Amino acid sequence: MRIISPVLLTLLAAFALAGALVSAGATQDAKHKMTKEDVDRLMAEVSNWGRWGKDDQLGAVNLITEAKRKQAAALVKEGFSVSLARDTEKEKADDNPSPYEHTMTLSGVNNRGQFSLDAFRISFHGYQHTHLDALCHMFWNGKMYNGFSQEEVTQKGAAKLAIQNLKQGIFTRGVLMDIPQLKGVKYLEPGTPIYPEDLEAWEKKAGLKLTAGDAVFIRTGRWARRAEKGPWDVSANSAGLHASCAKWLKARDAALLGSDAASDLLPSGIEGLTHPIHQLTLVALGVNIFDNCDLEALSEAAAKRKRWEFLLTAAPIPLTGGTGSPLNPIASF
C-alpha cells in the first residue's frame, strides 16, 4: 500500500479546488454569454418608450415622484454629507487624455484691483471627469430614447433629450452597491464582470432592496486601484455591469445609474457592441448615467454607518442642447 504524504494531499486538494473554481467561472461566463442579437431583443424587452407619453423627454426621472422625494429627505438623520465627485485632474494620464484646461485671466500678481478671474474648458465625456450623461448622448439604429431621431442632434446641439431637461435637479434616494466589499477585496480587477446575481447578493448582504425611483451607484473600486497601481486605459479595460444587468435595472425601476467608471464592462464580451449597458440604459430605459464618480469616501461613510442608502442631490448645468454636464453629486446621511 502506497502512503501519500500530507503535503502531497494538501497540494492535490488545492489543485482540485482551483480547478473547481475555474470550472465554476467558466460555467458562469457561459450562462451569461450574449450576442448583439440578444441585446437587440433586450432593447425591446426593457424599453420604456411611450411609458410616459410619446413626447416625453425625462425618461426614468419620471419615477422620482413627490412621494419619492419626501422618502429621500427622511433618510437624512445626521446631516452628514459626502461628495461623489472626483477632484478635477489637470494633467494628462492614460485615463485622462483630455484634462481640465484652467487659465487664470486675472491673478493677484501685479493686480491693483480687487478680483481674481479665471476660465476653464472641459471635454467632460470619457473616463476621468465626473459627469451626467443626457439621454441624447447615444444613438441606436438612428434613434434615441422614446424614438426621437438622432438627427435631432445637430452642430447647434440637441433639440431633444438635452441636459437642460434636468434643470430642476435630482433629489432622490441613492443606494450604494459596493461590489468589492461583497467579494472581500479592495477593488475589482479591470475586466471583471458584475452580474445580476452579484447585485442581488449585495441587496441581501446590505439588507435593502432597490425600489422605483432610486439612483443606484455601483462601486468597482476603480479609484482605489488607481491610487495603488497608477492610471491605466479604463476605456479598454474596466470592471463593470454585464449587459444582462439591464433586465434587473428594469425590474427594479431604477431612475438613475452611476459608477466609478462608465458602468459598462470593458471589453463588453459582446461582439459588435462596445457599450451595451450605455445603450440599454440611455436609449431603451431612458435612464441617465453618472460616469466616473469617486465612491471611495461614500464607501467608507456607508460602511462606518452600515447604511447603504442616502439622500442623493445633484444639479447639472442646464446647458441648452448639451449632451451632458459635469457636476458634483452629494450623498447625505
Beta strands, then each sheet from edge to edge (+ up, - down):
strand 1: 81-83
strand 2: 101-106
strand 3: 117-121
strand 4: 131-133
strand 5: 153-154
strand 6: 157-158
strand 7: 170-178
strand 8: 193-194
strand 9: 215-219
strand 10: 240-241
strand 11: 256-259
strand 12: 288-291
strand 13: 309-314
strand 14: 324-326
strand 15: 330-332
sheet 1: 1+ 15- 13+ 7- 9- 11- 12- 4+ 14-
sheet 2: 2+ 3-
sheet 3: 5+ 6-
sheet 4: 8+ 10+
end
